[in-house]
Amino acid sequence: MTCVQCGKCAKVCEANAITQNPKGVYMINKKLCTGCGKCKEVCPFGVLVKEPEMPTSSKCIACGICVKACPMEVLEIVEK
């Protein structure tokens, strides 16, 4: 599941690590992210991920890297 760009995560980010780029995509700046997990808590779609062993939060931005890397070729990005 990919992010629908609602911006709720950016509103709760006290470190201002989540900003919207010119194309309207909310991006996480890993250098600014403190790993507090508030963005994960507020995400209504469960798209944001914050694993205990990882220092920062992350989310799918439909960049396609996983599609290219999938050895079984079962992933694709579909625009609705």
N, C-alpha and C positions, 0 to 999 in steps of 0.2 A: 504494500500500500504506500502510496506517495502522499506527500504533504499537499493540502489543499490551499495553502498560503493564507490562512485566516489571520495570522499575526498575533494570536494570543500568547505564544511563547515569547515573542519579542517584548510584549508589554510587561511580563513578569521578570524578565532578565535584568537583575540588578547590576550586572557587569556590563550591560549594553553589548553583549557578545553576539546577539542575534539582530541582524539588520536586513533590510530589504534591498536587493540590488536593482538596477535600472529595469530589468526584465520582470520585476515583481516577485522574485524568488527570495524567500527568507533563508539566509545563510548563517551558519554558526562559525564565528571566528574562534578557532581552537586556541589561539594565543590569549584571548580575553576570557574565555569560558572558565569559570571556577569549578564546574562540576557539581554544583549544588543540587541539580535535578528538579528545580522548580518548573522548568519548561516541560519536562516529562509529566509532571503532576497535572499541569493545566491543559495539556494537549487533548482535545475532545475526541481525537481519532486514534490515539495510541501510536502515533507515527514516530514520535521522538523516543530515542533509546538512551538509557544511561545505565550501563552495567557497572557494578561495584569495582571491578578490576580496571575499568577504563577511566582516565582522568577527565574526560569531557563528554558532553552529550553529542548525539549525532542523529541524522535523519536522512531519508531518501530524498534526493532532489531530482530524480529521473535523469541523471547524467548518462546512464547507459554503461558504466564501467562493469557492473555485475553481469549485464547481458553479454558483453564481449568476453568476460572471464569464465562464464559458465561452461564447464567441460561437457555437460550433457545437452547443451543448446536448447534448454527448455524455458528460458526467460526471454521476455520481450517487453518493450515499452509500447503501450497502445494509447493513443490519444483519443479521448472521448469527445 
